[in-house]
Amino acid sequence: MTSTDRLHDRMMELLKKSAEVKLRVAESCGREILLAADMISDCFRTGGKLLLCGNGGSAADCQHMAAEFVSRLSSEFERPGLPAIALTTDSSFLTAYANDSGFEGVFERQVQALGKSEDVLIAISTSGNSKNVVRAVERASEMGLKSIGLLGSEGRLSGQCDVAIAVPDPSTQHIQEAHLAIEHVLCELVEIQLFGRH
């Protein structure tokens, strides 16, 4: 077997594994995904907004998902922008607060400052144990915000979020790939509920 053959086989293995994880998500997380879509739709209907937090690849997911809501998911469907804020983007605040008070409170502080009881917090963590995300969910709960967790199969957050969508796989990369698919599904389901998109 040549080096190219080995790379081809590995590529096929990784892509099939990713697809299998998403199929397991459809089978085991469907109820939670629908509950999350309802929660987000209700939030927007009542004048609330989404706040999103996470670290690393999950921080990028926060920005991606917020962009889909504020802009649009597809150029084929026009709709008004929906209020969503990624708490991962303000580098001046993040560096100031982390420098002065530590990184574990960077999302909690923003929830305290920006959150209202009609809002929803989306907490993204492949481990389910990210301390700064856990603290944000705890503060959201204290303030009356509901929370949705996009998580891996374990971790503290699965028992702390109002809705926990836990990808049934131990691989960080496959959890993140499934999270992106879930995020797109949530955006489309919300558009259907709010605007009758077919």
N, C-alpha and C positions, 0 to 999 in steps of 0.2 A: 504493500500500500504506500502510495506517495504522500508527501507532505500535503499536497493539495487535496488529496482524497481524505486525509485525516481532518483537515480543516472543514471540508464540506460536510463530513459526518458530524462533526461537533456543531456546526451551524444548524444542521437539521435537528439535532438533539435538543439544542437550546430553544429553537423556535417551537418545536412540538411541545416541549415542557411548558413554555409560556402559554401556549394555547390550552393545554390541559388544565393549568391553574385557573385560567379564566372560565373554563367550563365548570370547574368545581365551584368557583365563586357564584356562577349562575344557579347552580343546584343548591348551594348551602347558604347563600347570603341574599337571595331574592327578596325575602320578606323585609329584611333590614334596609335594603336599597329602596324599596317602595315606601317604607316608613320615613326614610331620610328625605326622599323627594317630596312627600307630603309636608314634612316639617319645614323644608325650605320654601315651598310654595306658600304655605300659611304665613311664614315670616314676611315674605314679600307682599302678600295681600294686605297685611296689617300695618304696613309702613316700616317694617324692620329691615335690617341689612345683615349680610353675612360677614363674619370676621373669620379669617383663616390663619392657622399657625402650624409650623413644622420646621424641621431642621434639614439642611443638606438637600438631598433630592426631594424631600417632602416640602421644603421651602419653595423649590421650583414648582412643585405641584400646586402650592397655594397661589402663586402668581399666575400660573396657567389657568387654574379654575376661576380665579377672580376675573381674569381677562375674558374668559368665555361668557361670564355673566354680564359684565359691564359692556362688552362689545357684542358678540353674538357667537353662537356655536357654528353656524353654517351660513355661507353667503346666500344660500337658497331660501333663507327664511328671515325676513325683516321683522324686527320687534324693538320696543324701547329698551334702553339699557337698564340693568338691574343692579342694585347697590351691593357691591362686594369689595372688601378690603383685605388684601394680603398683609398681615402684620409682620412680614419678613422683608419689606422693601425700603424702609426708612433708615438708611445707613447712619444718618446723623443721630437719630434717637437710639438706635441699637448699640452703636459704639459708645455714646455718652452714658447710657444707662448701664451697660455691661461694665464699663470702666469704673463707674462710681459705685454701683450696687451689686454687680455680679450678673452673669448671663442667665441664671436660673429664673430671673423675674422679668425678662424682656417682653414676654407675651402677656403675662399676668398684668403688668403695668398698663399695657395698651388696652386690654380688656376693661380694666378699671376706668381708664380715661375715656374710652370711645364707646363702650358697650351700653346698651339699654335693654330692658327686660324683654322687649319684643324681638331682639336680635337672636341670631343663631351663630354659635361658634363651631367651625369645622376644625377638628384637631387631627393632624396627620402624623402618624408615627409608626414606622415599620416594627419597632420593638414594643411599642405600647407603654414604654417606661421613660420616655424623654422627660426629664425633670421640669424643664421650662414649659412643656406642653401640658404636663400633669397639673402644674400650678395654674396655668391659664384656665383649664377646665374647672378646677376647684373654685377659682374666683368667679367664673361665669355662673356656676351653680349658686354661689352665695348671692349673686346679683339678680338671679331669676332668669338668666339666659339658658336656653336649651343648647345641647351640644351633640354633635355627630362625630364619631371617631372613625377614621379610616386607618386600620391597624393591621398588624400581622396576627398570627394565631394566638399570641399570648400577651401578657403585660397588664399592668395596673389599670390602664385606661379602659379596658373592655368592661370593667365593672363600674366605671365612673361616668361614662358618657350616657346620655339618654338613649341614643341609638349607636350601637357599635357594629361596624361592618368590618369583620375580621377575616382577612384572606387566609385560607387554610393551607399554608405552605411555609416552610422555615427559611426559604431563600429570600434575602433582601431584594435582589434584583427582580425576582418574579413577583414579589409583593408589590414593588413599585410599579411594575408593568401593569399589574391588575388594578392598582389604584388609579392609574390614568384612564383605564377603560371604564371603571366605576364613575369617575368624575365626569366623563363625557356622557355616560348614561344618565347620571343625575341631572346634568344640564338639559338634556333633551326631554326628560320626563317633566321637569319643571316648566319648560317651554310649552309642552303639550297641555299641562294643567292650567297655565296662566293665559295662554294665547290660542289654544286649540290647534297647535301645529300638528299636522298629520305626517 
